[in-house]
Amino acid sequence: MSNQMTIYDISKKAGVSIATVSRVLNGSANVKPRTRKKVMDIIEQYGYKPNAFARGLGLNSMKTIGILCADASDLYLAKAIYYIEQSLRENGYHSVLCCTGYEMESRKESLNLLLSQHVDSVVMVGSHFIMNNPEDNQYVNDAAASVPIMLLNADYDCPNVYCTLCDDHKATQDATEKLIAAGCKKILYLYNSNSYSGLKKLSGFQNALLTKDIPLKKEMLQCFHGNHEDIDGVKNFLNDLHNKKGIEFDAIVTSEDFLAVGAMKYARANKISVPKDLQIVGYNNSILAHCSEPAISSIDNRLEDMCLQLVKTLIGVLTSTETPQKTIFSGELIERGSTKL
């Protein structure tokens, strides 16, 4: 039995978190004596050999990194995984990927599964892993007690958590201010997520309007709740806003490129000239920005640079090199045919 026993098994049998088991194995004083005894009894009973848990005991690294991602079919997340996995491999590390979906329980289960594989660190790809309610982030705190946690495009202050992100707020604000300077007076903001990154983009858009003394109107902030592949759904959503609800707009700033492609389809279906009568801005500067006529102006959030920096920080942490707790990149609007700025 001892060969198969993992730290995950111990945590289940003792009824405690993996982080608590890790603290016991590391001799941390931050464990109640009763809890410590419970864990040690399980270890003794099943003959668990703690020297197999390399990272926790400071022995030889397993050279394996866990990667958590909500949805690998998402273009942005898939590209991030590619860059991270490629860079890890170049640095001599293997990776294990878990796609969690967006449910909290699934995230926790996937994280526990990775920790049970004795990974040296866990990379959380995308801002969906950090919630607005602090209690919902306890699972991140617990994991960080065992291994370094690397966050891509999210900001979270916690010991042993390292963040690499883009300043989505400023990038969206700058792009919106350019549209205002170009004469746009009725700018619609179209978004699809209330994640950390999503809320930063939204606040950037709102701040641009406030800075330029343009009234904030609720109907000009619209959330599309459909799937990220449902581009026709975006077109129909905009059709309803304009043709049924009578909302007028001369520019659309979007939080994702797929929303901008949907906006382009809406314009074509209604014979609206882009950029003459409607200007459109995407976000992520993905291949989708090139897949329409005219090509779409899009905010480049430096995804490749962020991923390479994340791995650089990760290697630094694992090799005890001094590394930044937080690295912030500036986004940049790449102008194409959908705007006349």
N, C-alpha and C positions, 0 to 999 in steps of 0.2 A: 504493500500500500504506500510505503514511504516514497517510492519513486514517482508515483502519480500525484501525490499530495501537493497542492499549490497554496499560496497565500490566500487566494480567493476561497478555496475550500475551508481554510481555517476560519476566515471571517464569517462564512455562512454557519459553520458549526458552533462558533462561539457567540454568534448573534451580534457581532460588532462590525464596524466598517473596515475596509482594507487599510485605510490610513491608520486606524488604531493598531491593527496587527503589525504594520510597519513600524510604528512607534515602539511597540513592545520589542520587536526584533532589534531595533536600533538602541534599546536601553534608554529611551527618552523618559524623563521624569514626569512628563505631561500625560501620565496615564494613572488612573485610580488603581490602588493596590488590588482591589477585588477584580477589576477588569483584567489587570495583568495576569493574575492567577488563573482566571478563566481561560485566557488565551494560551498560557504556558501549559495548562493541563491538557488542552486539545493537542498542542504540539507534541507533548510527551506521549499521549495516548496513541497517536497515529505515527509516531516516529518520524515526524517531519524534520528534514535536514535544512536548517536555515541558511547554510552556506551556499545553497543553490540560488538563493535570492540575491543575485550579484549586486545590483545597484544599491539596494537597501543596506547592505553590509559593507559597502565600499570595496568590494572585491572586483574581479574582472568584469568589465562591461559586457552585456549581452549583445551590444552593437545593433540593437533593434529599437526603432522608434514607432510608437503608435500614432496613427493619424485618424482623427474623427472628422467626419464631414456629414452634413445634413442630407445632401442629395447630389450624388455624383453625375446626375444627368444635367445639372445646372452648368451652363457653359463657363461661368466665372469660377465656380468651385472646382470643376473638372480641370481647368487650366492651372489653378493654384496647386492642386494635388500633383499634377504633372511636374511643375517647376520644383516643388518641395521634394518629391520622391527622387527626381533626377539629381538634385543637388546633394541629397543625403547619400545616394549611391556613390557619387563622386568622392564623398568624404568617408567611404567605407562603412556606411550604415545601411542596414536593411529596414524595411518599413512594413507595417501591418495596417491595413485600411479597414475601418468600420463605417458604414453609412447608417446614420442613426434615424433619419427622418426628423420631424420637428417636435415630437412628443418628449416631455421631460423624462418619463420612465425609461424610454428607449435610449436616451442619451446616457443615463446613469448605468444602465445594463451594459451598454457598449464600452463605456469607460472602465467599468469593473472587469469586463472581459479582457481589455488591453492590459490592465494592471496585473491580472492573473497570468499574463504571458511574460511577466518580468521585463517589460519594456523599460528602456532607460529614460524615456521622456514621452509625453503625449503632446501632439500638435492638434489644436482645435482650429479647423479651417472655417473662417467666416464668423460674423458677429452674432449669429443666432445662439451661440452657446452661453452668452452672457445676458441675463435677464434683468428687467428693471427692478424687480423685487429682490432685495439682498438675500432673503431666505432661500430663494431659488438658486442662488449661486454657491450654496454650502457644499454641493458636490464637487465644485472646482477647488474650494479651499481644502477639502478632505484629500483630494487627489494630490494637491500640491504639497501635502505633508509627506507624500511618498516619493514623488518624482517631480522634476521641473515640468511646468505646464507652459506651452508656447501658444499664444493667441495671435491669429492672423486677422487683422482688421477689426479688433475690438480692444477696448481700453478697460483694464480692471486692476485695481490696486490690491495686491495680496502677496505675502512672502512666497518666493519660488514660482511666481507667475511672471512671464515676460511677454511684452506686447509689441507687435510690429503693425503699424496701421497707417492709413492715409487720412489726411485732414479733410474728410468728406464735407464737413460744414463749410470750410472756406472755399473749397473747390466749387461747390454748388452755388455759394453766394457770388463768387467771382463771375461764373458763367451767366447767372441771372442778371447781374449788374451790367454785363456786356449787352444783353438783349435790351435792357431798359435804355442804355446809352444809344442803341441802334434805333430807338423809337417805338419799341413794343410797349403797349399800354395795358393790354389784357393778357397777362401771362398765366397759363394754367400749369399747375404742378401735378404731375401724374406719378404715383408711386405704388408700391406693392408690398411693402414690409414695414413693420414697426420694430425691427431689430435695432441694435445699438447704431449700426451704420445707417440704417434707414431713417432713424430719428435725427441723426446728425445732418443728413442731406436735407430733410424737411426744415430743420431749424435754419440752415444756411439759406434756403430759398426765402423763408419768412423774413430773415434778417436783411436780405437784399432789398425787399420791398419797404421795410421799416426805415432803412438807411436813406432810401430815395423818396420818403414821404408818400408812398403809394399805399392806399388802404388795403388791409388784409381782409379778403372776402372768403368766407367758408366754402362757397361753391367753387372757388378756384383752386381748392386743395382736394384732389380726388384720388381715392385708393382703389386700385383694381385688384380684386380678390381671386382672380382666376389663375390657372397654371402658367408657369413661365414659358410654356411652349404654345400657349393659346393666343397666337398673334391675331387671328381673326376675332377672337373674343375682345381684344383691346380695341380693334377697329369698331366693333359693334357698340362697345361701351362708350366710345367717343361720339359715335353716331347718336346715341340716346341723349348724351349730354347736350349736344348742339341742336339736333333736330326735334327732340321731344321736350327737353327741359329749357331750351332756349338760351343756353350758356354760350356766350360769345368769347372767342379767344383768338389772338393774333400770334401767339407763340406757345409752345409746350416744352417745359423742362421735365425730363423724366429721370427716374432713379435707376433705370436699367435700360440697356440697349434694346431688349425685346419690346419694351413699351414704346420706344421711339420708332421701331419698325412698324408696330401696329398703328402708330400715329400717321406714319407715311402712307400706309394702306388706306386709312380713313380719308386722308387728303386726296388721294388718287380716286377713291370711290365717289367723292363729292366734287371732283374736278376743281379742287383748290390748288392754286399754284404755290409750290414750295421752291424757294423761300420768299417769293414776292408777297404772298398773302398770308402765309403761315410759316414761321420759323420753328425748327425742331432741334432739341438738344438731347442726346443720349448720355448714358453713363457706363463706364468700364472700357470704352474704346476696344470692343471685341470685334471679331470677324463680322458680326451682324451689322456693324456700322457701315460696312462696305457693300452689303447685300441689297441695296435699294438704289433707285435712281431718282434724284441725286443721292450721293453718299451722305451719310449722317454725321454731323458734327457731334463729337462725344468727348466726355471728360475721361482722360487717361489717369487712372488711380495708381499707376506704377506697380501693377501686380507682380511682374517678374522681379523688379527691384525689391519689393517687399518680401517675396518668398526667399530670395537669395540672402537677404539680411536676416530673416528669421532663422534660417539654417546656420548662418554664421554665428548668430547669438547662441543658438542651441549648442553648437560645437564648443563655443567658448565656455558655456556653463558646465558642460560635461568634462571639459579638460581643465576646469578651475582657472580659466583665463578671465580677466576682468571684462565684463560685458555690460551693455546698457540694459536697464530694466524696461525701457520704453524707447522705441524708435518711431518717429512720425515723418512721413513723406508728404510732399505737397502734390496735389493733383493739378492737371493742366488740361485746358480745353483744346482739343485738336479740331480745328475748323475745317469743315468740308462744305458740300453744296447745299446742305439743309438750312444754313444760316447766311446772313449777309452782315457780318459784324465789322 
